[in-house]
Amino acid sequence: MRLALGLMLIASILTACGSSTTSPTATTGASPVVPPESAAAVGAAMADAANHLGASADALRLEQVQAREWSDSSLGCPQPGQLYSQVITPGYLIVITSGSRQLEYHTDERTRVTLCRET
């Protein structure tokens, strides 16, 4: 219940943000400005990160949101043995941290998210 409330809070905050920048957003103590059109993708990535790490939404930090055009439907994270549609797929590169762990998500413009890298 607490996780769901936290994710709803994050989604509402992201929806309220109003910049449409597509440049990489690095942070120096502040959360990046999130374009409103990326709110669904960011919300899905945050929910997946919380589930993947077994962490509460409060323990997650959104580090970067960057608009991208992936070269195919693998979203830049092809898996061996899988076939992908060869179509430009717009989406986002989203970086989330929790403690010393960093998760790099690749998304489409909606809620399809792929955990591409974890460090």
N, C-alpha and C positions, 0 to 999 in steps of 0.2 A: 504494500500500500504506500509506504513512504517513498519507494523508488518511483512508483507511478506518479505520485504527486510532484516529486522532484523533476521528473521528465516533462510533466505538463508545464511546470514553472519555466523550465529551460525553453520549451517550445514557444511559450507566450512571450518570453523575453526576446527570443530570436525573431519572432514575428514583428515585434515592435521596433526592432532596429531598422534604420531606413537608408543605408548606403548601398549602392549597387556596384561597388568596386570589384574588379576581378583580379587585381594584383595580389601577390602573396602577402599575407598578413602575419608579420612576426610580432611577438608580444614582449613587452618589457614590464611585466607585472599586471597588465590590463588584458582583458579578454579581447579578441579581435572583433572588429565590426563585421556583423554577419548580414549579407544581403538578404532581404525578406524572401526572395525567390528560392533561397537555399535552406529555409527553415525546416522543411520536411526531411530533406536529406541529412541535415545536421542532427535533427531529433532522432532519426533512425540510427545514425552512427553512435550517438550518445547512449541510446538504449542498448545497442549491441555491445558497446564498450563496457557498460555497467554489468551486463550479463556475462561477458567474456572474462572480466576481471573479478567478478563476484564482489563488486564495490557498489557503494551507494552513489547516487548522482552527485552528492555533495563532494565526493572524493575525486571527481573527474574535473579536468581543466581543458577547455577548448583552446588550442594553441594556434590553429591555422585553418582558414577556409579559403580555398582558391578555385575559381571556375576553371574547368578544363574541358577539352574535347578529346575523348579517348578514341584511339584509332579503330577500335572494334568493340563488340559487346562484352569483351572480357574485362572492360573498364581498366585496362592496363595491367591486369593481374592474371594472365592466362595460366590455366592449370593443365598439366600434361594429360593427353588423351581426350581433351574436350574440344569441341568444335564451336566456333563463335561466328556470329553474323559479321560480315565485313562491311560495317556501316559506322560512320562517325557518330559517336555517342556522347552528347554533352552531359556534363556532370560536375562533380567537385572532388578535389583532394582535401581531405579533412584530417587534421592531426589532433589527437586527444592524448593527454597524459594523466597519469595517476601515480604519484610518488616518483619512482625512478623509471617507470615503464612508459613507453611511448607507442601508441597505436596509430598506424597510417591507414586510413580508409579511403577507398575510391568508390564513388557513387555515381548513379545516374541523376537526372534532375528531380526524381521523386524520392522513393524510399528504398531502392535497391542499393545495398551497401555490401562491399567486399573488404574484409580485413586483409590488406595487401602486405603489410609488414609490421612486425612487432619487435621492438628493441628494449 
